[in-house]
């Protein structure tokens, strides 16, 4: 297991299983890259951007696949557990 995979596993361990979507491993790898590149400066917008890219990779369309600023505040907050998990993995 390489260092990105190890970090993805740490992020996963900071999340409850009920918030992890199906086929989340590629998403966790993207979150690990965010953690490496942005570290404690990672934002909810960064998390959302990674999620949107992951949805695109899966060929999925979703109403929340818009720029972060265009999301209702309640929807923006849905990324909070993932941001917290990323920051706790550092």
GROMACS elastic network, one bead per residue, 0.5 to 0.9 nm:
[ bonds ]
;  ai    aj funct       b0    kb
    1     4     6  0.81966   500
    1     5     6  0.59784   500
    1     6     6  0.64901   500
    2     5     6  0.53334   500
    2     6     6  0.61851   500
    2     7     6  0.87214   500
    3     7     6  0.61562   500
    3     8     6  0.85733   500
    4     7     6  0.50878   500
    4     8     6  0.61340   500
    4     9     6  0.86270   500
    4    29     6  0.66718   500
    4    32     6  0.59931   500
    4    33     6  0.69897   500
    4    36     6  0.83870   500
    5     9     6  0.62045   500
    5    10     6  0.86804   500
    5    28     6  0.85070   500
    5    29     6  0.65601   500
    5    32     6  0.76674   500
    6     9     6  0.50986   500
    6    10     6  0.63522   500
    6    11     6  0.87431   500
    6    32     6  0.86487   500
    7    11     6  0.62204   500
    7    12     6  0.85546   500
    7    28     6  0.86432   500
    7    29     6  0.79793   500
    7    31     6  0.87972   500
    7    32     6  0.56029   500
    7    33     6  0.86334   500
    7    35     6  0.82655   500
    7    36     6  0.87360   500
    7    86     6  0.88968   500
    7    89     6  0.69745   500
    7    90     6  0.83244   500
    8    11     6  0.50552   500
    8    12     6  0.61412   500
    8    13     6  0.86175   500
    8    25     6  0.78844   500
    8    27     6  0.87961   500
    8    28     6  0.51254   500
    8    29     6  0.53287   500
    8    30     6  0.81727   500
    8    31     6  0.69804   500
    8    32     6  0.50750   500
    8    33     6  0.85657   500
    8    86     6  0.87193   500
    8    89     6  0.86024   500
    9    13     6  0.61084   500
    9    14     6  0.87271   500
    9    25     6  0.89483   500
    9    28     6  0.77277   500
    9    29     6  0.87001   500
    9    32     6  0.87500   500
   10    13     6  0.50332   500
   10    14     6  0.65007   500
   10    32     6  0.88702   500
   10    85     6  0.82206   500
   10    86     6  0.83700   500
   10    88     6  0.85367   500
   10    89     6  0.56203   500
   10    90     6  0.87992   500
   11    14     6  0.52195   500
   11    15     6  0.68399   500
   11    28     6  0.71007   500
   11    31     6  0.78298   500
   11    32     6  0.73209   500
   11    82     6  0.80657   500
   11    84     6  0.89826   500
   11    85     6  0.52376   500
   11    86     6  0.54844   500
   11    87     6  0.84078   500
   11    88     6  0.74979   500
   11    89     6  0.54656   500
   11    90     6  0.88547   500
   12    15     6  0.52936   500
   12    16     6  0.79878   500
   12    17     6  0.83841   500
   12    20     6  0.82652   500
   12    25     6  0.88688   500
   12    28     6  0.70046   500
   12    82     6  0.89717   500
   12    85     6  0.73602   500
   12    86     6  0.87591   500
   12    89     6  0.89772   500
   13    16     6  0.76190   500
   13    17     6  0.88539   500
   13    85     6  0.80249   500
   13    89     6  0.87015   500
   14    81     6  0.87033   500
   14    82     6  0.85272   500
   14    84     6  0.80294   500
   14    86     6  0.79358   500
   14    88     6  0.70643   500
   14    89     6  0.73238   500
   15    18     6  0.83025   500
   15    19     6  0.70334   500
   15    20     6  0.74074   500
   15    81     6  0.69743   500
   15    82     6  0.71906   500
   15    84     6  0.86473   500
   15    85     6  0.60608   500
   16    19     6  0.59159   500
   16    20     6  0.72071   500
   16    81     6  0.87901   500
   17    20     6  0.54387   500
   17    21     6  0.86082   500
   18    21     6  0.79337   500
   19    81     6  0.80468   500
   19    82     6  0.87130   500
   20    23     6  0.85533   500
   20    24     6  0.63684   500
   21    24     6  0.54765   500
   22    25     6  0.85695   500
   23    26     6  0.71702   500
   23    27     6  0.80081   500
   24    27     6  0.51199   500
   24    28     6  0.61140   500
   24    29     6  0.87021   500
   24    54     6  0.89571   500
   25    28     6  0.50274   500
   25    29     6  0.62888   500
   25    30     6  0.87510   500
   26    29     6  0.50530   500
   26    30     6  0.63814   500
   26    31     6  0.87273   500
   26    54     6  0.72833   500
   27    30     6  0.50423   500
   27    31     6  0.62406   500
   27    32     6  0.86045   500
   27    50     6  0.72477   500
   27    51     6  0.67226   500
   27    53     6  0.88014   500
   27    54     6  0.59446   500
   27    55     6  0.89057   500
   28    32     6  0.61195   500
   28    33     6  0.86990   500
   29    33     6  0.63942   500
   29    34     6  0.87303   500
   30    33     6  0.51174   500
   30    34     6  0.63658   500
   30    35     6  0.87136   500
   30    47     6  0.89599   500
   30    50     6  0.63150   500
   30    51     6  0.83954   500
   30    54     6  0.80954   500
   31    35     6  0.62055   500
   31    36     6  0.86874   500
   31    46     6  0.89481   500
   31    47     6  0.70720   500
   31    50     6  0.70004   500
   31    51     6  0.87244   500
   31    82     6  0.82851   500
   31    83     6  0.86912   500
   31    86     6  0.67856   500
   32    36     6  0.62754   500
   32    37     6  0.86423   500
   32    86     6  0.72985   500
   32    89     6  0.88456   500
   33    36     6  0.50314   500
   33    37     6  0.60239   500
   33    38     6  0.82648   500
   34    37     6  0.51675   500
   34    38     6  0.55693   500
   34    39     6  0.69407   500
   34    42     6  0.67743   500
   34    46     6  0.75270   500
   34    47     6  0.79140   500
   34    50     6  0.82720   500
   34    86     6  0.81042   500
   35    38     6  0.55526   500
   35    40     6  0.74453   500
   35    41     6  0.86639   500
   35    42     6  0.68515   500
   35    86     6  0.60663   500
   35    87     6  0.72151   500
   35    89     6  0.79390   500
   35    90     6  0.69817   500
   36    39     6  0.55494   500
   36    90     6  0.83508   500
   37    41     6  0.89988   500
   37    42     6  0.84703   500
   38    41     6  0.52314   500
   38    42     6  0.51559   500
   38    43     6  0.86603   500
   39    42     6  0.58131   500
   39    86     6  0.83233   500
   39    87     6  0.71787   500
   39    90     6  0.69128   500
   40    43     6  0.84095   500
   40    86     6  0.86159   500
   40    87     6  0.60476   500
   40    90     6  0.76334   500
   41    87     6  0.88341   500
   42    45     6  0.82194   500
   42    46     6  0.62464   500
   42    47     6  0.76062   500
   42    83     6  0.73553   500
   42    86     6  0.81070   500
   42    87     6  0.76370   500
   43    46     6  0.51351   500
   43    47     6  0.64907   500
   43    48     6  0.87040   500
   43    83     6  0.69016   500
   44    47     6  0.50639   500
   44    48     6  0.61638   500
   44    49     6  0.86105   500
   44    68     6  0.82732   500
   44    76     6  0.73278   500
   44    77     6  0.78932   500
   44    79     6  0.61241   500
   44    80     6  0.66817   500
   44    82     6  0.84512   500
   44    83     6  0.62058   500
   45    48     6  0.50081   500
   45    49     6  0.61098   500
   45    50     6  0.86688   500
   45    67     6  0.83086   500
   45    68     6  0.56542   500
   45    69     6  0.80718   500
   45    76     6  0.81302   500
   45    79     6  0.85036   500
   46    49     6  0.50640   500
   46    50     6  0.62960   500
   46    51     6  0.86346   500
   46    68     6  0.87769   500
   46    83     6  0.87679   500
   47    50     6  0.52242   500
   47    51     6  0.62268   500
   47    52     6  0.86850   500
   47    79     6  0.65876   500
   47    80     6  0.86683   500
   47    82     6  0.71640   500
   47    83     6  0.64902   500
   48    52     6  0.61049   500
   48    53     6  0.86097   500
   48    65     6  0.85483   500
   48    67     6  0.82865   500
   48    68     6  0.65587   500
   48    76     6  0.80246   500
   48    79     6  0.66337   500
   49    52     6  0.50978   500
   49    53     6  0.62440   500
   49    54     6  0.86063   500
   49    65     6  0.86094   500
   49    66     6  0.89553   500
   49    67     6  0.77176   500
   49    68     6  0.75509   500
   50    53     6  0.51232   500
   50    54     6  0.61432   500
   50    55     6  0.86437   500
   51    55     6  0.61607   500
   51    56     6  0.86244   500
   51    65     6  0.84779   500
   51    79     6  0.89930   500
   52    55     6  0.50630   500
   52    56     6  0.62630   500
   52    57     6  0.86972   500
   52    62     6  0.86606   500
   52    64     6  0.80529   500
   52    65     6  0.55155   500
   52    66     6  0.78954   500
   52    67     6  0.89602   500
   53    56     6  0.50244   500
   53    57     6  0.62285   500
   53    58     6  0.87122   500
   53    65     6  0.87560   500
   54    57     6  0.50091   500
   54    58     6  0.63308   500
   54    59     6  0.87300   500
   54    60     6  0.87806   500
   55    58     6  0.50992   500
   55    59     6  0.63493   500
   55    60     6  0.52356   500
   55    61     6  0.69835   500
   55    62     6  0.78224   500
   55    65     6  0.80289   500
   56    60     6  0.57314   500
   56    61     6  0.71877   500
   56    65     6  0.87775   500
   57    60     6  0.76167   500
   58    61     6  0.89251   500
   61    64     6  0.86255   500
   61    65     6  0.71286   500
   62    65     6  0.54240   500
   62    66     6  0.86741   500
   63    66     6  0.72823   500
   64    67     6  0.82340   500
   64    68     6  0.83922   500
   64    70     6  0.88297   500
   64    71     6  0.68451   500
   64    75     6  0.79805   500
   65    68     6  0.84149   500
   65    71     6  0.89741   500
   66    69     6  0.82646   500
   66    70     6  0.64994   500
   66    71     6  0.71225   500
   67    70     6  0.55358   500
   67    71     6  0.71033   500
   68    71     6  0.54464   500
   68    72     6  0.87062   500
   68    76     6  0.69081   500
   69    72     6  0.79869   500
   69    73     6  0.86675   500
   69    76     6  0.83135   500
   70    73     6  0.89178   500
   71    74     6  0.80487   500
   71    75     6  0.60933   500
   71    76     6  0.60371   500
   72    75     6  0.53311   500
   72    76     6  0.63094   500
   72    77     6  0.88571   500
   73    77     6  0.63322   500
   74    77     6  0.52523   500
   74    78     6  0.69236   500
   75    78     6  0.52979   500
   75    79     6  0.78232   500
   76    79     6  0.61586   500
   76    80     6  0.78734   500
   77    80     6  0.53162   500
   77    81     6  0.84708   500
   78    81     6  0.71479   500
   78    82     6  0.83986   500
   79    82     6  0.54791   500
   79    83     6  0.63550   500
   79    84     6  0.87573   500
   80    83     6  0.50964   500
   80    84     6  0.60518   500
   80    85     6  0.85137   500
   81    84     6  0.50991   500
   81    85     6  0.61092   500
   81    86     6  0.86433   500
   82    86     6  0.61443   500
   82    87     6  0.86053   500
   83    86     6  0.50809   500
   83    87     6  0.61724   500
   83    88     6  0.85094   500
   84    87     6  0.51785   500
   84    88     6  0.60135   500
   84    89     6  0.85663   500
   85    88     6  0.50933   500
   85    89     6  0.61728   500
   86    89     6  0.52232   500
   86    90     6  0.69150   500
   87    90     6  0.55690   500
